[in-house]
């Protein structure tokens, strides 16, 4: 068998489509129509049954999460829905499982596959293409994002974790330690020597400052960790949060930094930032003193995207976005080290 990971994007999609089709029997949906929505690391399909019911089927990247970690992700999503935060509803298999492991001869390892009720609406934008710059809409969207983030953190800090709950951490080690969660960002192949040395100096400073920042229920809990525009589905005045693949334990400021990171260079950045904070404060306090540390978390977020590109350099997104990730992280590093 040809190595799956040496195939181009189109050929990989063909094999993943076959895997998805095989998995449908676990839900009794063998005769449904499958079409690709996104293939970045997970493969996500839109599924339409013969009677018009719609679902989203997700094939997970191999090795990213253990079964226990994925089960914990789905448990939290269910708890958020019960709390009143709109996230995708999990569709259990005929056997009552929240996900299945499926193996085919054309992909080298079993893959975790889950199914969700379809969410109507349109994404706010995309990481690659951004969003429109209508200021009234920007204020509304980021004010709403702030409210959702605050309510999510309120749920997370009040929720009693199940005994078996396990998830990764976006802490000092996970962001800037010797083995960051998304990989050694300073080894990214597109970096030159000067950029690499800059990032190594910045990593030492960030690790020190994160370690001293401290953790408490006021600033640290489960977080979504991927509050980017394409994960926020807009339907009228409602915004629904999707894609909990990166959710784990982390600082609340890291959550807000993620929401802002890809608009740092936009003319509307300050408008969005003010609206985000105002929305957050509607449901959860955050002091100006805490917000003074936002540059620390923006830089840490920049590290993670370099690490992502380094460990997923076979993806089109990593190849296309790599130079942008480098420019942004190095600029933030220079600014932070100059303080």
Secondary structure, 3 states (H helix, E strand, C coil): CCCHHHCCHHHHHHHHHHHHHHHHHHHCCCCCEEEEEEECCCEEEEEECCCCCEEEEEECCCCCCCHHHHHHHHHHHHHHHHHCCCECCECCCCCCCCCEEECCCCCCCCEEEEEEECCCCEECCECCCECCCCHHHHHHHHHHHHHHHHHHHHHHHHCCCCCCCCCCEECHHHHHCCCCCCCCHHHCCCCCHHHHHHHHHHHHHHHHHHHHHCCCCCCEEEECCCCCHHHEEEECCEEEECCCCCCEEEEHHHHHHHHHHCCCCCCCHHHHHHHHHHHHHCCCCCCHHHHCCHHHHHHHHHHHHHHHHHHCCCCHHHHHHHHHHHHHHHHHHHHHHCC
